[in-house]
Amino acid sequence: KALELQFATNKIRASKNKSEHAIAYDYFLQSREAFNNSLNGVNNLPIAMTLVNRAINLNPSFAEAYALKSRIYYLSRIFGVSEKEWRDSSLWFATKSVELDATISDGYFARSQLYYYLGRLKEYSEDLHHAFTLSPNDPEVLERYGYQLLDEGVETGAEYVLRAIESKYGTNDPAYYVALSDALGNLLDEGYPAREKIL
C-alpha cells in the first residue's frame, strides 16, 4: 500500500511539473514577443519582465528564460534604467543561464552582447563563438557572428550575414530588402576588410 501511494504521489507530482513547465514556456513565448516589440522602440519591457519572472517562478531551471531576462535588462539601458542595475543584472542572469544549461546558445549570446558593449572583446568573441557553435542556424547568432568574422577579415562572414537576413524575413518580405540595405550600409560605413564580398 505504501509503495502504491508513493507511486501515485510521484505520478501526480510529475504531471504537475509537466503542466507547470508548459505554462512556463507559454509565459516565456509571450515575454519574448514583448521583448521583440521593445526592440522597435516600444517600451514593453515591464510586460516582458513580468512574464519572464512568471516563467522562472514556475520553472526555476528554465535556462532560456534566464537568458531572456538578461537581454531584457540589457535593453532596459535605453529606457532609463541605471547602468549599474542593467549591467550587473544582465551579466548575472546570462551567466546563470549558462550555468543551468551550457548546451544551448541563449546564455552565451546574451552575455556576448553585454561584453561587446562593455568593450570586453576577448570575452565577447569567446561567448559569440560558443553561441555559434551551439546554434549555427539561429539568425541572430549567425548575423552577429558574420559581422565578427568580417571584423577579422574572414570573407565567409558576408555569406553568414546574408543567410541570416534571408532566414529572418524571406526574400518575398519587403522587410528583407530593408534589412539587406541596412546591412550593406553598415559594411560601407564601418569599412570591413572583406566588405566587398557582400556587395
PLY file of the C-alpha trace (Angstrom):
ply
format ascii 1.0
element vertex 199
property float x
property float y
property float z
element edge 198
property int vertex1
property int vertex2
end_header
0.00 0.00 0.00
2.79 2.37 0.91
4.55 1.70 -2.41
1.33 2.24 -4.34
0.73 5.51 -2.52
4.29 6.67 -3.22
3.94 5.76 -6.90
0.66 7.67 -7.16
2.19 10.68 -5.40
5.19 10.70 -7.74
2.91 10.43 -10.76
0.80 13.38 -9.60
3.95 15.41 -8.91
5.39 14.62 -12.36
2.10 15.56 -14.00
2.02 18.83 -12.09
5.61 19.65 -13.05
4.90 18.90 -16.71
1.86 21.18 -16.62
3.77 23.97 -14.86
6.63 23.72 -17.35
4.19 24.00 -20.26
2.67 27.12 -18.69
6.15 28.49 -18.03
7.05 28.03 -21.68
3.92 29.89 -22.73
4.87 32.78 -20.44
8.36 32.68 -21.96
7.00 32.96 -25.50
4.76 35.89 -24.52
7.70 37.58 -22.81
9.90 37.12 -25.87
7.22 38.68 -28.07
7.00 41.72 -25.77
10.80 41.93 -25.76
10.95 41.80 -29.57
8.40 44.60 -29.77
10.62 46.65 -27.50
13.48 46.29 -29.99
11.44 48.55 -32.26
11.36 51.32 -29.67
8.07 50.45 -27.94
8.75 50.00 -24.23
7.06 46.70 -23.49
9.89 45.67 -21.19
7.81 45.85 -17.97
5.39 43.37 -19.54
8.26 41.20 -20.77
9.83 41.22 -17.30
6.58 40.27 -15.55
6.03 37.36 -17.93
9.57 36.02 -17.79
9.50 36.18 -13.98
6.34 34.06 -14.02
8.11 31.54 -16.25
11.08 31.35 -13.89
8.87 31.06 -10.81
7.15 28.04 -12.36
10.38 26.51 -13.66
13.47 27.71 -11.75
15.74 25.68 -14.07
14.48 27.34 -17.25
17.82 28.39 -18.77
16.30 30.11 -21.81
14.16 32.28 -19.54
17.21 33.46 -17.59
18.92 34.40 -20.85
15.85 36.33 -21.96
15.76 38.14 -18.63
19.40 39.08 -19.20
18.50 40.58 -22.58
15.54 42.44 -21.10
17.88 44.07 -18.58
20.41 44.82 -21.30
17.79 46.57 -23.45
16.45 48.47 -20.45
19.53 50.70 -20.66
17.83 52.70 -23.43
14.73 53.22 -21.30
16.41 54.95 -18.37
17.43 52.10 -16.05
20.64 52.89 -14.17
23.82 51.48 -15.68
24.79 49.53 -12.58
21.40 47.84 -12.39
21.12 46.77 -16.01
24.80 45.88 -16.35
25.06 43.77 -13.19
21.66 42.13 -13.68
22.24 41.36 -17.34
25.56 39.70 -16.58
24.19 37.70 -13.64
21.20 36.28 -15.49
23.18 35.44 -18.63
25.79 33.62 -16.56
23.05 31.83 -14.63
21.60 30.63 -17.94
24.97 29.21 -18.99
25.38 27.52 -15.61
21.94 25.92 -15.87
22.46 24.63 -19.41
25.73 25.08 -21.26
24.40 23.15 -24.26
22.16 25.98 -25.51
23.30 29.23 -27.09
20.92 31.65 -25.35
23.05 32.49 -22.33
26.26 32.79 -24.32
24.66 35.09 -26.88
23.04 37.30 -24.25
26.33 37.65 -22.40
28.27 38.32 -25.61
26.11 41.39 -26.30
26.90 42.78 -22.88
30.62 42.07 -23.21
30.69 43.84 -26.57
29.01 46.92 -25.11
31.46 46.95 -22.20
34.48 46.61 -24.51
35.43 43.21 -23.13
36.15 41.98 -26.63
38.04 38.78 -25.84
35.15 37.51 -23.71
32.68 38.75 -26.31
34.42 36.80 -29.05
34.60 33.62 -26.94
30.92 33.72 -25.97
29.81 34.53 -29.51
31.86 31.61 -30.82
30.20 29.31 -28.26
26.78 30.59 -29.32
27.53 29.98 -32.99
28.90 26.50 -32.33
25.72 25.58 -30.48
23.22 27.31 -32.79
24.81 27.90 -36.21
21.41 28.40 -37.87
19.97 30.88 -35.38
19.54 34.09 -37.45
20.55 36.45 -34.63
23.64 34.46 -33.78
24.53 33.89 -37.43
24.29 37.58 -38.32
26.33 38.77 -35.35
28.94 36.07 -35.93
29.09 37.02 -39.59
29.95 40.60 -38.70
32.54 39.36 -36.24
34.21 37.32 -38.98
34.17 40.35 -41.27
35.81 42.36 -38.49
38.57 39.77 -38.58
38.82 39.92 -42.39
37.22 36.50 -42.93
35.26 36.61 -46.18
32.71 33.92 -45.28
31.26 36.36 -42.75
29.46 38.10 -45.61
27.69 34.87 -46.54
26.59 34.41 -42.93
25.12 37.92 -42.78
23.14 37.36 -45.98
21.91 33.95 -44.85
20.80 35.37 -41.51
18.79 38.16 -43.13
17.14 35.79 -45.58
16.32 33.37 -42.76
14.75 36.15 -40.70
12.50 37.56 -43.39
12.45 35.50 -46.59
13.07 37.18 -49.92
9.35 37.85 -50.51
9.05 40.06 -47.44
9.67 43.80 -48.07
11.45 43.88 -44.69
14.12 41.65 -46.23
15.22 44.41 -48.60
15.19 47.00 -45.82
17.39 44.76 -43.67
19.67 43.99 -46.62
20.05 47.69 -47.35
20.90 48.35 -43.71
23.48 45.57 -43.75
25.15 46.92 -46.85
25.18 50.40 -45.34
26.79 49.08 -42.17
29.50 47.38 -44.14
30.30 50.52 -46.11
30.22 52.77 -43.04
32.36 50.52 -40.89
34.91 49.72 -43.57
35.01 45.97 -43.01
38.16 44.44 -44.52
36.05 41.94 -46.52
33.06 44.21 -47.21
33.43 43.89 -50.98
32.44 40.22 -50.66
28.91 41.14 -49.63
28.35 43.85 -52.22
0 1
1 2
2 3
3 4
4 5
5 6
6 7
7 8
8 9
9 10
10 11
11 12
12 13
13 14
14 15
15 16
16 17
17 18
18 19
19 20
20 21
21 22
22 23
23 24
24 25
25 26
26 27
27 28
28 29
29 30
30 31
31 32
32 33
33 34
34 35
35 36
36 37
37 38
38 39
39 40
40 41
41 42
42 43
43 44
44 45
45 46
46 47
47 48
48 49
49 50
50 51
51 52
52 53
53 54
54 55
55 56
56 57
57 58
58 59
59 60
60 61
61 62
62 63
63 64
64 65
65 66
66 67
67 68
68 69
69 70
70 71
71 72
72 73
73 74
74 75
75 76
76 77
77 78
78 79
79 80
80 81
81 82
82 83
83 84
84 85
85 86
86 87
87 88
88 89
89 90
90 91
91 92
92 93
93 94
94 95
95 96
96 97
97 98
98 99
99 100
100 101
101 102
102 103
103 104
104 105
105 106
106 107
107 108
108 109
109 110
110 111
111 112
112 113
113 114
114 115
115 116
116 117
117 118
118 119
119 120
120 121
121 122
122 123
123 124
124 125
125 126
126 127
127 128
128 129
129 130
130 131
131 132
132 133
133 134
134 135
135 136
136 137
137 138
138 139
139 140
140 141
141 142
142 143
143 144
144 145
145 146
146 147
147 148
148 149
149 150
150 151
151 152
152 153
153 154
154 155
155 156
156 157
157 158
158 159
159 160
160 161
161 162
162 163
163 164
164 165
165 166
166 167
167 168
168 169
169 170
170 171
171 172
172 173
173 174
174 175
175 176
176 177
177 178
178 179
179 180
180 181
181 182
182 183
183 184
184 185
185 186
186 187
187 188
188 189
189 190
190 191
191 192
192 193
193 194
194 195
195 196
196 197
197 198
